[in-house]
Amino acid sequence: MRFFVQERRGHGLQDMVDGAFGVRSTDNYLELETRLDDGTCLVAYVVPNGPRQVAFVANLEDEINVLIDDLDGAPERFVRQIAAKYPTFVRLAQNGERGNLSDGALMPMTDPDTGAETVVVAVTLGGVDTAYPETWFEQAGLERLQFLTELTADLLEENEARTTLHL
C-alpha cells in the first residue's frame, strides 16, 4: 500500500469514473488515486469488509508514530492535553480502540498483498454488495471517500504542526 499523498501518479492505473480516479485492482482491494491541481495525488484503498460492507482506507505508514507513542499508555490528564491540541488524532485513535469505523478510525492494518504492517485511517460503507465494486462508488461511497480524505488531511495537518507537549 502506498502512502496517502504521492508526488506523481502510480503505474498501471486504469481511468475510472470519467477520469476522476485512477484505479488498480489486486486480489484483496482496489487502489484509488485522485490527481490534485498541483499535480500531487491522493491514494486510498477500498477493502471488502464482510459480505455487505467495504472499508475506505488511507495508508499513513510511519507519519504519525510520534503522536501514537504520545498517546499510548498516557494518563487521562495527558490524553486531554493531547486531545485539546490534536482533536482529530485523539478522536480517530479512540474510535479505533472501540472498533468504530463508521465515524472514522485510526488503526493498525496488515497489507493483505505484502503482509507489511501499517497504520491507516479507515471509514466503512455498509449496504453494498462486495461482489460488485461498481456499487461502492455510488453517491454514498463517494461521500465516504470524501469523508476519509478530509479526516486524513486533517490528521496529517495536525501531525505536521506537532510540537512536544510538556506536562
C-alpha positions in Angstrom: 0.0 0.0 0.0 1.3 3.4 -0.9 1.2 6.5 1.4 -1.9 8.7 1.2 0.0 11.6 -0.5 2.1 10.8 -3.6 4.2 13.1 -5.8 3.2 11.5 -9.0 0.7 9.1 -10.4 1.3 5.4 -10.0 2.0 3.0 -12.8 -0.7 0.7 -14.1 -3.7 2.7 -13.0 -6.8 2.5 -15.2 -9.0 5.6 -15.5 -12.4 5.2 -13.9 -15.4 7.5 -13.3 -14.8 9.9 -16.2 -11.1 10.3 -15.3 -11.9 11.4 -11.7 -10.0 8.4 -10.4 -7.3 6.1 -11.4 -7.9 2.5 -10.2 -5.8 -0.6 -9.9 -7.3 -3.9 -8.7 -5.5 -6.5 -6.7 -6.8 -9.8 -5.3 -7.5 -8.1 -2.0 -8.5 -4.4 -2.6 -8.9 -1.6 -5.1 -6.3 1.1 -5.1 -7.8 4.5 -6.0 -5.8 7.6 -6.9 -7.1 11.2 -7.4 -4.9 13.8 -9.0 -4.9 17.3 -7.4 -4.5 20.6 -9.2 -0.9 20.9 -8.1 0.0 17.5 -9.7 0.2 15.5 -6.5 -2.1 12.5 -6.0 -4.1 11.2 -3.1 -4.2 7.4 -2.7 -6.9 5.4 -1.0 -7.9 1.8 -0.9 -11.2 0.0 -0.8 -11.2 -3.2 1.1 -14.1 -5.7 1.3 -15.1 -6.0 5.0 -17.8 -8.7 5.1 -20.5 -9.5 2.6 -22.3 -6.1 2.7 -19.6 -3.7 3.8 -16.3 -2.1 2.4 -13.7 0.0 4.2 -12.2 3.0 2.5 -8.6 3.2 3.8 -5.8 5.8 3.7 -2.3 4.5 4.5 -0.2 6.7 6.9 2.9 4.5 7.0 5.1 5.9 9.8 3.9 9.5 9.5 2.1 9.6 12.9 4.1 7.2 15.0 5.2 10.0 17.3 1.6 11.0 18.1 0.7 7.4 18.6 3.6 7.0 21.0 2.5 10.1 22.9 -1.0 8.6 23.4 0.0 5.0 24.1 -0.5 4.4 27.8 -0.7 8.1 28.7 -2.6 9.1 31.8 -6.0 10.6 31.3 -4.8 14.2 32.1 -2.2 13.9 29.3 -4.7 12.4 26.9 -6.9 15.5 27.5 -4.0 17.8 26.7 -3.3 15.9 23.5 -7.0 16.0 22.6 -7.1 19.8 23.0 -4.2 20.2 20.6 -4.8 17.3 18.2 -8.6 16.6 18.3 -8.8 14.6 15.1 -5.9 12.4 16.1 -7.4 11.5 19.5 -11.0 11.1 18.1 -9.7 8.7 15.4 -7.5 6.8 17.9 -10.3 6.3 20.3 -12.7 5.2 17.5 -10.0 2.7 16.5 -9.8 1.3 20.0 -13.6 0.9 20.1 -13.8 -0.5 16.5 -16.0 2.4 15.4 -15.0 2.6 11.7 -18.2 4.3 10.7 -17.1 7.6 12.2 -13.5 7.1 11.0 -10.8 5.3 12.9 -7.1 5.2 13.2 -5.9 1.6 13.4 -3.2 -0.9 12.5 -3.6 -2.9 9.4 -1.7 -5.7 7.6 -1.4 -5.1 3.9 -3.1 -8.2 2.5 -0.8 -8.2 -0.6 2.5 -7.8 1.1 2.0 -8.7 4.8 3.6 -5.4 5.8 2.2 -3.7 9.0 1.0 -0.1 8.7 -1.3 2.4 10.3 -4.4 3.6 8.4 -7.4 5.8 8.7 -10.5 3.8 7.8 -14.2 4.5 7.3 -16.8 2.0 6.4 -19.6 1.9 3.9 -22.4 -0.6 4.5 -25.2 -1.9 2.4 -23.1 -2.7 -0.7 -22.6 -5.9 -2.5 -18.9 -6.7 -2.2 -19.1 -8.9 -5.3 -20.0 -5.7 -7.4 -17.4 -3.0 -6.9 -19.4 -0.6 -9.1 -21.8 -0.3 -6.2 -19.0 1.1 -4.0 -18.8 4.3 -6.0 -22.4 5.4 -6.0 -23.3 8.6 -4.1 -22.9 7.1 -0.6 -19.5 5.6 -1.5 -18.2 8.9 -2.9 -19.3 10.7 0.2 -17.5 8.2 2.4 -14.4 8.6 0.2 -14.6 12.4 0.6 -15.0 11.9 4.4 -11.9 9.7 4.5 -9.9 12.3 2.5 -10.9 15.1 4.9 -10.2 13.1 8.0 -6.8 12.0 6.7 -5.8 15.5 5.6 -6.8 17.0 9.0 -4.8 14.3 10.8 -1.7 14.9 8.7 -2.0 18.6 9.2 -2.2 18.1 13.0 0.8 15.8 12.8 2.8 18.3 10.7 2.1 21.1 13.3 3.0 18.8 16.1 5.1 20.1 18.9 6.3 18.4 22.1 3.8 18.7 24.9 5.2 19.3 28.3 3.4 18.3 31.5 
